[in-house]
Amino acid sequence: MTGPDLDPEQYPPIDPREPVPDDAGVLLPGAPDELPEAPAEPTPDDGGNAGGVREPA
């Protein structure tokens, strides 16, 4: 299986030898500065496993 043909203007190739930038905005220019809080996952105490991960047997 091969990856899709990406436009090199929009998705330039990544050089693994290049250092990681300190500012994430360089990698994701459209991303907000602060991310919203992650939603709380239901727990067994919240009335069962509604959408959560089942407890091991």
HTML snippet that shows the backbone in 3Dmol.js (N, CA, C, O; Angstrom):
<script src="https://3Dmol.org/build/3Dmol-min.js"></script>
<div id="view" style="width:600px;height:400px;position:relative"></div>
<script>
const pdb = `
ATOM      1  N   MET A   1       0.847  -1.167   0.000  1.00  0.00           N
ATOM      2  CA  MET A   1       0.000   0.000   0.000  1.00  0.00           C
ATOM      3  C   MET A   1       0.902   1.242   0.000  1.00  0.00           C
ATOM      4  O   MET A   1       1.899   1.295   0.720  1.00  0.00           O
ATOM      5  N   THR A   2       0.548   2.214  -0.796  1.00  0.00           N
ATOM      6  CA  THR A   2       1.329   3.443  -0.860  1.00  0.00           C
ATOM      7  C   THR A   2       0.482   4.601  -0.365  1.00  0.00           C
ATOM      8  O   THR A   2      -0.747   4.531  -0.361  1.00  0.00           O
ATOM      9  N   GLY A   3       1.146   5.655   0.047  1.00  0.00           N
ATOM     10  CA  GLY A   3       0.449   6.853   0.507  1.00  0.00           C
ATOM     11  C   GLY A   3      -0.080   7.653  -0.668  1.00  0.00           C
ATOM     12  O   GLY A   3       0.321   7.426  -1.809  1.00  0.00           O
ATOM     13  N   PRO A   4      -0.978   8.586  -0.396  1.00  0.00           N
ATOM     14  CA  PRO A   4      -1.510   9.417  -1.473  1.00  0.00           C
ATOM     15  C   PRO A   4      -0.438  10.380  -1.989  1.00  0.00           C
ATOM     16  O   PRO A   4       0.507  10.722  -1.277  1.00  0.00           O
ATOM     17  N   ASP A   5      -0.605  10.804  -3.230  1.00  0.00           N
ATOM     18  CA  ASP A   5       0.312  11.791  -3.794  1.00  0.00           C
ATOM     19  C   ASP A   5      -0.040  13.150  -3.223  1.00  0.00           C
ATOM     20  O   ASP A   5      -1.079  13.716  -3.563  1.00  0.00           O
ATOM     21  N   LEU A   6       0.814  13.680  -2.356  1.00  0.00           N
ATOM     22  CA  LEU A   6       0.570  14.959  -1.708  1.00  0.00           C
ATOM     23  C   LEU A   6       1.259  16.076  -2.471  1.00  0.00           C
ATOM     24  O   LEU A   6       2.322  15.877  -3.059  1.00  0.00           O
ATOM     25  N   ASP A   7       0.652  17.242  -2.457  1.00  0.00           N
ATOM     26  CA  ASP A   7       1.218  18.414  -3.104  1.00  0.00           C
ATOM     27  C   ASP A   7       2.443  18.867  -2.297  1.00  0.00           C
ATOM     28  O   ASP A   7       2.294  19.229  -1.130  1.00  0.00           O
ATOM     29  N   PRO A   8       3.650  18.857  -2.884  1.00  0.00           N
ATOM     30  CA  PRO A   8       4.840  19.243  -2.117  1.00  0.00           C
ATOM     31  C   PRO A   8       4.840  20.709  -1.699  1.00  0.00           C
ATOM     32  O   PRO A   8       5.571  21.079  -0.780  1.00  0.00           O
ATOM     33  N   GLU A   9       4.039  21.555  -2.350  1.00  0.00           N
ATOM     34  CA  GLU A   9       3.934  22.954  -1.932  1.00  0.00           C
ATOM     35  C   GLU A   9       3.200  23.052  -0.599  1.00  0.00           C
ATOM     36  O   GLU A   9       3.578  23.837   0.270  1.00  0.00           O
ATOM     37  N   GLN A  10       2.146  22.247  -0.445  1.00  0.00           N
ATOM     38  CA  GLN A  10       1.342  22.285   0.778  1.00  0.00           C
ATOM     39  C   GLN A  10       1.925  21.375   1.860  1.00  0.00           C
ATOM     40  O   GLN A  10       1.863  21.703   3.045  1.00  0.00           O
ATOM     41  N   TYR A  11       2.487  20.238   1.461  1.00  0.00           N
ATOM     42  CA  TYR A  11       3.056  19.269   2.400  1.00  0.00           C
ATOM     43  C   TYR A  11       4.508  18.995   2.010  1.00  0.00           C
ATOM     44  O   TYR A  11       4.789  18.010   1.326  1.00  0.00           O
ATOM     45  N   PRO A  12       5.434  19.860   2.440  1.00  0.00           N
ATOM     46  CA  PRO A  12       6.836  19.628   2.071  1.00  0.00           C
ATOM     47  C   PRO A  12       7.368  18.364   2.744  1.00  0.00           C
ATOM     48  O   PRO A  12       6.883  17.972   3.805  1.00  0.00           O
ATOM     49  N   PRO A  13       8.364  17.729   2.127  1.00  0.00           N
ATOM     50  CA  PRO A  13       8.917  16.520   2.747  1.00  0.00           C
ATOM     51  C   PRO A  13       9.559  16.828   4.097  1.00  0.00           C
ATOM     52  O   PRO A  13      10.076  17.924   4.317  1.00  0.00           O
ATOM     53  N   ILE A  14       9.519  15.856   4.988  1.00  0.00           N
ATOM     54  CA  ILE A  14      10.062  16.015   6.336  1.00  0.00           C
ATOM     55  C   ILE A  14      11.458  15.398   6.384  1.00  0.00           C
ATOM     56  O   ILE A  14      11.662  14.260   5.962  1.00  0.00           O
ATOM     57  N   ASP A  15      12.403  16.156   6.899  1.00  0.00           N
ATOM     58  CA  ASP A  15      13.774  15.659   7.058  1.00  0.00           C
ATOM     59  C   ASP A  15      13.936  15.213   8.512  1.00  0.00           C
ATOM     60  O   ASP A  15      13.905  16.057   9.408  1.00  0.00           O
ATOM     61  N   PRO A  16      14.108  13.918   8.774  1.00  0.00           N
ATOM     62  CA  PRO A  16      14.212  13.438  10.159  1.00  0.00           C
ATOM     63  C   PRO A  16      15.462  13.934  10.877  1.00  0.00           C
ATOM     64  O   PRO A  16      15.529  13.864  12.105  1.00  0.00           O
ATOM     65  N   ARG A  17      16.447  14.430  10.144  1.00  0.00           N
ATOM     66  CA  ARG A  17      17.663  14.937  10.790  1.00  0.00           C
ATOM     67  C   ARG A  17      17.494  16.369  11.279  1.00  0.00           C
ATOM     68  O   ARG A  17      18.325  16.869  12.036  1.00  0.00           O
ATOM     69  N   GLU A  18      16.429  17.028  10.853  1.00  0.00           N
ATOM     70  CA  GLU A  18      16.192  18.418  11.237  1.00  0.00           C
ATOM     71  C   GLU A  18      15.673  18.481  12.683  1.00  0.00           C
ATOM     72  O   GLU A  18      14.846  17.652  13.063  1.00  0.00           O
ATOM     73  N   PRO A  19      16.131  19.433  13.489  1.00  0.00           N
ATOM     74  CA  PRO A  19      15.656  19.508  14.880  1.00  0.00           C
ATOM     75  C   PRO A  19      14.179  19.908  14.947  1.00  0.00           C
ATOM     76  O   PRO A  19      13.659  20.579  14.056  1.00  0.00           O
ATOM     77  N   VAL A  20      13.531  19.484  16.011  1.00  0.00           N
ATOM     78  CA  VAL A  20      12.124  19.808  16.220  1.00  0.00           C
ATOM     79  C   VAL A  20      12.009  21.265  16.664  1.00  0.00           C
ATOM     80  O   VAL A  20      12.746  21.689  17.554  1.00  0.00           O
ATOM     81  N   PRO A  21      11.095  22.049  16.060  1.00  0.00           N
ATOM     82  CA  PRO A  21      10.972  23.447  16.472  1.00  0.00           C
ATOM     83  C   PRO A  21      10.379  23.567  17.878  1.00  0.00           C
ATOM     84  O   PRO A  21       9.588  22.724  18.302  1.00  0.00           O
ATOM     85  N   ASP A  22      10.772  24.622  18.593  1.00  0.00           N
ATOM     86  CA  ASP A  22      10.239  24.858  19.931  1.00  0.00           C
ATOM     87  C   ASP A  22       8.792  25.334  19.877  1.00  0.00           C
ATOM     88  O   ASP A  22       8.019  25.076  20.800  1.00  0.00           O
ATOM     89  N   ASP A  23       8.423  26.022  18.807  1.00  0.00           N
ATOM     90  CA  ASP A  23       7.080  26.577  18.664  1.00  0.00           C
ATOM     91  C   ASP A  23       6.241  25.645  17.795  1.00  0.00           C
ATOM     92  O   ASP A  23       6.564  25.436  16.625  1.00  0.00           O
ATOM     93  N   ALA A  24       5.172  25.085  18.351  1.00  0.00           N
ATOM     94  CA  ALA A  24       4.311  24.179  17.590  1.00  0.00           C
ATOM     95  C   ALA A  24       3.572  24.904  16.473  1.00  0.00           C
ATOM     96  O   ALA A  24       3.105  24.261  15.534  1.00  0.00           O
ATOM     97  N   GLY A  25       3.455  26.236  16.553  1.00  0.00           N
ATOM     98  CA  GLY A  25       2.792  27.003  15.508  1.00  0.00           C
ATOM     99  C   GLY A  25       3.494  26.898  14.172  1.00  0.00           C
ATOM    100  O   GLY A  25       2.882  27.130  13.129  1.00  0.00           O
ATOM    101  N   VAL A  26       4.774  26.550  14.188  1.00  0.00           N
ATOM    102  CA  VAL A  26       5.513  26.349  12.936  1.00  0.00           C
ATOM    103  C   VAL A  26       4.980  25.112  12.224  1.00  0.00           C
ATOM    104  O   VAL A  26       4.860  25.097  10.999  1.00  0.00           O
ATOM    105  N   LEU A  27       4.661  24.071  12.998  1.00  0.00           N
ATOM    106  CA  LEU A  27       4.162  22.833  12.416  1.00  0.00           C
ATOM    107  C   LEU A  27       2.675  22.912  12.079  1.00  0.00           C
ATOM    108  O   LEU A  27       2.240  22.355  11.071  1.00  0.00           O
ATOM    109  N   LEU A  28       1.899  23.588  12.901  1.00  0.00           N
ATOM    110  CA  LEU A  28       0.458  23.715  12.692  1.00  0.00           C
ATOM    111  C   LEU A  28       0.071  25.191  12.732  1.00  0.00           C
ATOM    112  O   LEU A  28      -0.399  25.677  13.761  1.00  0.00           O
ATOM    113  N   PRO A  29       0.261  25.909  11.627  1.00  0.00           N
ATOM    114  CA  PRO A  29       0.018  27.359  11.665  1.00  0.00           C
ATOM    115  C   PRO A  29      -1.434  27.738  11.941  1.00  0.00           C
ATOM    116  O   PRO A  29      -1.674  28.842  12.431  1.00  0.00           O
ATOM    117  N   GLY A  30      -2.408  26.888  11.654  1.00  0.00           N
ATOM    118  CA  GLY A  30      -3.807  27.230  11.883  1.00  0.00           C
ATOM    119  C   GLY A  30      -4.329  26.824  13.249  1.00  0.00           C
ATOM    120  O   GLY A  30      -5.488  27.091  13.566  1.00  0.00           O
ATOM    121  N   ALA A  31      -3.499  26.183  14.068  1.00  0.00           N
ATOM    122  CA  ALA A  31      -3.945  25.693  15.376  1.00  0.00           C
ATOM    123  C   ALA A  31      -4.037  26.843  16.379  1.00  0.00           C
ATOM    124  O   ALA A  31      -3.249  27.787  16.311  1.00  0.00           O
ATOM    125  N   PRO A  32      -4.994  26.771  17.312  1.00  0.00           N
ATOM    126  CA  PRO A  32      -5.081  27.805  18.344  1.00  0.00           C
ATOM    127  C   PRO A  32      -3.898  27.711  19.304  1.00  0.00           C
ATOM    128  O   PRO A  32      -3.271  26.659  19.437  1.00  0.00           O
ATOM    129  N   ASP A  33      -3.604  28.830  19.971  1.00  0.00           N
ATOM    130  CA  ASP A  33      -2.493  28.846  20.922  1.00  0.00           C
ATOM    131  C   ASP A  33      -2.761  27.944  22.120  1.00  0.00           C
ATOM    132  O   ASP A  33      -1.859  27.258  22.601  1.00  0.00           O
ATOM    133  N   GLU A  34      -4.006  27.946  22.604  1.00  0.00           N
ATOM    134  CA  GLU A  34      -4.374  27.096  23.740  1.00  0.00           C
ATOM    135  C   GLU A  34      -5.437  26.112  23.297  1.00  0.00           C
ATOM    136  O   GLU A  34      -6.430  26.492  22.676  1.00  0.00           O
ATOM    137  N   LEU A  35      -5.225  24.844  23.620  1.00  0.00           N
ATOM    138  CA  LEU A  35      -6.193  23.822  23.262  1.00  0.00           C
ATOM    139  C   LEU A  35      -7.288  23.742  24.320  1.00  0.00           C
ATOM    140  O   LEU A  35      -7.030  24.008  25.494  1.00  0.00           O
ATOM    141  N   PRO A  36      -8.518  23.375  23.920  1.00  0.00           N
ATOM    142  CA  PRO A  36      -9.578  23.209  24.909  1.00  0.00           C
ATOM    143  C   PRO A  36      -9.308  21.981  25.778  1.00  0.00           C
ATOM    144  O   PRO A  36      -8.552  21.088  25.395  1.00  0.00           O
ATOM    145  N   GLU A  37      -9.932  21.953  26.940  1.00  0.00           N
ATOM    146  CA  GLU A  37      -9.745  20.806  27.833  1.00  0.00           C
ATOM    147  C   GLU A  37     -10.340  19.555  27.211  1.00  0.00           C
ATOM    148  O   GLU A  37     -11.346  19.613  26.504  1.00  0.00           O
ATOM    149  N   ALA A  38      -9.706  18.427  27.483  1.00  0.00           N
ATOM    150  CA  ALA A  38     -10.203  17.154  26.973  1.00  0.00           C
ATOM    151  C   ALA A  38     -11.504  16.795  27.697  1.00  0.00           C
ATOM    152  O   ALA A  38     -11.644  17.072  28.888  1.00  0.00           O
ATOM    153  N   PRO A  39     -12.458  16.178  26.985  1.00  0.00           N
ATOM    154  CA  PRO A  39     -13.703  15.792  27.657  1.00  0.00           C
ATOM    155  C   PRO A  39     -13.441  14.679  28.670  1.00  0.00           C
ATOM    156  O   PRO A  39     -12.548  13.852  28.486  1.00  0.00           O
ATOM    157  N   ALA A  40     -14.226  14.675  29.728  1.00  0.00           N
ATOM    158  CA  ALA A  40     -14.085  13.653  30.768  1.00  0.00           C
ATOM    159  C   ALA A  40     -14.656  12.344  30.260  1.00  0.00           C
ATOM    160  O   ALA A  40     -15.756  12.311  29.709  1.00  0.00           O
ATOM    161  N   GLU A  41     -13.908  11.265  30.446  1.00  0.00           N
ATOM    162  CA  GLU A  41     -14.398   9.959  30.034  1.00  0.00           C
ATOM    163  C   GLU A  41     -15.275   9.374  31.137  1.00  0.00           C
ATOM    164  O   GLU A  41     -14.988   9.546  32.322  1.00  0.00           O
ATOM    165  N   PRO A  42     -16.353   8.676  30.742  1.00  0.00           N
ATOM    166  CA  PRO A  42     -17.207   8.074  31.769  1.00  0.00           C
ATOM    167  C   PRO A  42     -16.463   6.970  32.511  1.00  0.00           C
ATOM    168  O   PRO A  42     -15.640   6.258  31.936  1.00  0.00           O
ATOM    169  N   THR A  43     -16.762   6.846  33.775  1.00  0.00           N
ATOM    170  CA  THR A  43     -16.162   5.799  34.595  1.00  0.00           C
ATOM    171  C   THR A  43     -17.274   4.870  35.074  1.00  0.00           C
ATOM    172  O   THR A  43     -18.452   5.208  34.955  1.00  0.00           O
ATOM    173  N   PRO A  44     -16.915   3.700  35.615  1.00  0.00           N
ATOM    174  CA  PRO A  44     -17.956   2.800  36.127  1.00  0.00           C
ATOM    175  C   PRO A  44     -18.815   3.468  37.202  1.00  0.00           C
ATOM    176  O   PRO A  44     -19.970   3.079  37.377  1.00  0.00           O
ATOM    177  N   ASP A  45     -18.290   4.458  37.924  1.00  0.00           N
ATOM    178  CA  ASP A  45     -19.063   5.137  38.960  1.00  0.00           C
ATOM    179  C   ASP A  45     -20.102   6.089  38.359  1.00  0.00           C
ATOM    180  O   ASP A  45     -21.007   6.536  39.064  1.00  0.00           O
ATOM    181  N   ASP A  46     -19.980   6.403  37.055  1.00  0.00           N
ATOM    182  CA  ASP A  46     -20.905   7.322  36.402  1.00  0.00           C
ATOM    183  C   ASP A  46     -22.149   6.622  35.862  1.00  0.00           C
ATOM    184  O   ASP A  46     -22.856   7.186  35.027  1.00  0.00           O
ATOM    185  N   GLY A  47     -22.424   5.414  36.320  1.00  0.00           N
ATOM    186  CA  GLY A  47     -23.624   4.723  35.879  1.00  0.00           C
ATOM    187  C   GLY A  47     -23.358   3.687  34.808  1.00  0.00           C
ATOM    188  O   GLY A  47     -24.178   3.496  33.910  1.00  0.00           O
ATOM    189  N   GLY A  48     -22.244   3.031  34.892  1.00  0.00           N
ATOM    190  CA  GLY A  48     -21.990   1.959  33.931  1.00  0.00           C
ATOM    191  C   GLY A  48     -20.880   2.304  32.960  1.00  0.00           C
ATOM    192  O   GLY A  48     -20.111   3.243  33.164  1.00  0.00           O
ATOM    193  N   ASN A  49     -20.821   1.533  31.919  1.00  0.00           N
ATOM    194  CA  ASN A  49     -19.771   1.698  30.917  1.00  0.00           C
ATOM    195  C   ASN A  49     -20.324   2.369  29.673  1.00  0.00           C
ATOM    196  O   ASN A  49     -20.034   1.919  28.564  1.00  0.00           O
ATOM    197  N   ALA A  50     -21.081   3.392  29.811  1.00  0.00           N
ATOM    198  CA  ALA A  50     -21.678   4.066  28.665  1.00  0.00           C
ATOM    199  C   ALA A  50     -20.597   4.714  27.803  1.00  0.00           C
ATOM    200  O   ALA A  50     -20.204   5.856  28.044  1.00  0.00           O
ATOM    201  N   GLY A  51     -20.122   3.986  26.809  1.00  0.00           N
ATOM    202  CA  GLY A  51     -19.117   4.524  25.914  1.00  0.00           C
ATOM    203  C   GLY A  51     -17.701   4.432  26.430  1.00  0.00           C
ATOM    204  O   GLY A  51     -16.771   4.807  25.716  1.00  0.00           O
ATOM    205  N   GLY A  52     -17.502   3.957  27.621  1.00  0.00           N
ATOM    206  CA  GLY A  52     -16.154   3.873  28.182  1.00  0.00           C
ATOM    207  C   GLY A  52     -15.510   2.531  27.891  1.00  0.00           C
ATOM    208  O   GLY A  52     -16.084   1.686  27.205  1.00  0.00           O
ATOM    209  N   VAL A  53     -14.340   2.351  28.408  1.00  0.00           N
ATOM    210  CA  VAL A  53     -13.628   1.092  28.241  1.00  0.00           C
ATOM    211  C   VAL A  53     -14.115   0.106  29.294  1.00  0.00           C
ATOM    212  O   VAL A  53     -14.253   0.455  30.466  1.00  0.00           O
ATOM    213  N   ARG A  54     -14.375  -1.127  28.869  1.00  0.00           N
ATOM    214  CA  ARG A  54     -14.861  -2.126  29.821  1.00  0.00           C
ATOM    215  C   ARG A  54     -13.788  -2.505  30.806  1.00  0.00           C
ATOM    216  O   ARG A  54     -12.598  -2.491  30.494  1.00  0.00           O
ATOM    217  N   GLU A  55     -14.225  -2.846  32.003  1.00  0.00           N
ATOM    218  CA  GLU A  55     -13.318  -3.308  33.038  1.00  0.00           C
ATOM    219  C   GLU A  55     -12.821  -4.706  32.670  1.00  0.00           C
ATOM    220  O   GLU A  55     -13.586  -5.491  32.109  1.00  0.00           O
ATOM    221  N   PRO A  56     -11.555  -5.043  32.973  1.00  0.00           N
ATOM    222  CA  PRO A  56     -11.084  -6.396  32.670  1.00  0.00           C
ATOM    223  C   PRO A  56     -11.826  -7.427  33.501  1.00  0.00           C
ATOM    224  O   PRO A  56     -12.255  -7.159  34.623  1.00  0.00           O
ATOM    225  N   ALA A  57     -11.966  -8.607  32.926  1.00  0.00           N
ATOM    226  CA  ALA A  57     -12.715  -9.687  33.594  1.00  0.00           C
ATOM    227  C   ALA A  57     -11.922 -10.257  34.742  1.00  0.00           C
ATOM    228  O   ALA A  57     -12.390 -11.172  35.420  1.00  0.00           O
TER     229      ALA A  57
END
`;
const viewer = $3Dmol.createViewer("view");
viewer.addModel(pdb, "pdb");
viewer.setStyle({}, {cartoon: {color: "spectrum"}});
viewer.zoomTo();
viewer.render();
</script>
